[in-house]
Amino acid sequence: MKVGLIRCMQTEDMCPGTTDFKVMREKKCAFEGVEGEIEVIGFTTCGGCPGKRAVTRAAEMVKRGADTIVLCSCITRGNPIGFVCPHMQAMKDAITKKMGDTVKIIDYTH
C-alpha cells in the first residue's frame, strides 16, 4: 500500500503526525489487516479551510505513486483539537470525484 496522507492545516503546529505514522508502522486502527509494506508517498495539509487544495494535493500524491489517500484523524475525528472538520465530507467527495475508483480513500488513521 502506498499512501498519501492529508491532514488538517489547523492542527499542523500542534501535531507532528507521530500517531499516524505509528499506527501505520504497527498496522493498527485504520491499517489493521493491511498485508505487505505501507509506504508513505506524501504527508501534506488540506491547504486550510475549506480544504479545496486537498483535491489537487491528493492528485499530486497519486501522480507520485499513491494508491490510497488517507484523511487523517484530525480531519475526520477532530484529534487533537476536538473539532471535526465541517468540510470533511465535501473534501472526500471532491477527491473521490477527481480520482474515481482508481484510488482507495481511508477516512481516518487512529
C-alpha positions as CSV (number, residue, x, y, z in Angstrom):
1,M,0.0,0.0,0.0
2,K,1.3,3.4,-1.0
3,V,-0.4,6.2,1.0
4,G,-0.7,9.9,0.7
5,L,-1.9,11.5,4.0
6,I,-3.9,14.7,4.1
7,R,-4.1,16.4,7.5
8,C,-5.8,19.5,8.9
9,M,-3.8,22.7,8.4
10,Q,-5.3,24.0,11.7
11,T,-3.6,21.2,13.7
12,E,-0.2,21.1,12.0
13,D,1.5,23.3,14.6
14,M,0.4,21.0,17.5
15,C,0.6,17.6,15.9
16,P,3.6,16.2,14.1
17,G,1.7,13.2,12.9
18,T,3.5,10.8,15.3
19,T,0.5,8.6,15.9
20,D,-0.4,8.5,12.2
21,F,3.0,7.0,11.5
22,K,2.9,4.7,14.5
23,V,-0.4,3.1,13.6
24,M,0.8,2.6,10.0
25,R,4.1,1.1,11.2
26,E,2.3,-1.2,13.7
27,K,-0.7,-1.9,11.3
28,K,-3.2,-0.8,13.8
29,C,-6.5,1.1,13.7
30,A,-7.3,2.1,10.0
31,F,-4.3,-0.1,8.9
32,E,-5.3,-3.3,10.7
33,G,-5.2,-6.2,8.3
34,V,-3.1,-4.5,5.6
35,E,-0.8,-7.1,4.0
36,G,2.6,-6.1,2.9
37,E,4.6,-2.9,3.3
38,I,3.0,0.5,3.8
39,E,4.9,3.2,2.1
40,V,4.3,6.9,2.7
41,I,4.3,8.8,-0.6
42,G,3.4,12.2,1.0
43,F,2.1,13.9,4.1
44,T,0.5,17.3,3.5
45,T,-2.3,19.5,4.7
46,C,-5.7,20.3,3.2
47,G,-4.4,23.8,2.5
48,G,-6.7,25.4,5.0
49,C,-10.5,25.9,5.2
50,P,-12.5,24.9,3.3
51,G,-10.0,22.3,2.1
52,K,-10.2,23.0,-1.7
53,R,-6.4,22.3,-2.1
54,A,-6.9,18.7,-0.8
55,V,-8.1,17.6,-4.2
56,T,-5.0,18.8,-6.1
57,R,-2.7,17.6,-3.4
58,A,-4.3,14.2,-3.5
59,A,-4.0,14.1,-7.2
60,E,-0.3,15.0,-7.0
61,M,0.4,12.2,-4.5
62,V,-1.4,9.8,-6.8
63,K,0.8,11.0,-9.7
64,R,3.8,10.2,-7.4
65,G,2.6,6.7,-6.8
66,A,0.0,6.7,-4.0
67,D,-2.8,4.2,-4.4
68,T,-4.5,5.2,-1.2
69,I,-5.4,8.7,0.1
70,V,-5.9,8.9,3.9
71,L,-7.8,11.8,5.5
72,C,-6.1,11.9,8.9
73,S,-8.0,11.7,12.1
74,C,-7.5,15.5,12.7
75,I,-9.9,16.0,9.8
76,T,-12.4,13.2,10.4
77,R,-12.4,12.7,14.1
78,G,-11.2,16.1,15.4
79,N,-8.0,14.8,17.0
80,P,-6.3,16.6,18.8
81,I,-8.5,19.8,18.9
82,G,-11.8,18.1,19.5
83,F,-13.4,19.6,16.4
84,V,-14.3,17.6,13.3
85,C,-13.7,19.4,10.1
86,P,-17.0,20.8,8.8
87,H,-15.7,20.4,5.2
88,M,-14.6,16.8,5.6
89,Q,-17.4,15.2,3.5
90,A,-17.0,17.8,0.7
91,M,-13.3,17.2,0.6
92,K,-13.8,13.4,0.5
93,D,-16.5,13.7,-2.2
94,A,-14.3,16.0,-4.3
95,I,-11.3,13.7,-4.1
96,T,-13.5,10.7,-5.0
97,K,-14.9,12.6,-8.0
98,K,-11.5,13.6,-9.2
99,M,-9.8,10.2,-8.6
100,G,-12.7,7.9,-9.4
101,D,-12.5,4.3,-8.2
102,T,-8.8,4.0,-9.0
103,V,-7.7,5.2,-5.5
104,K,-8.8,3.9,-2.2
105,I,-9.8,6.5,0.4
106,I,-9.4,5.9,4.1
107,D,-11.4,8.1,6.5
108,Y,-9.1,8.1,9.5
109,T,-5.8,6.9,10.9
110,H,-6.3,6.3,14.6
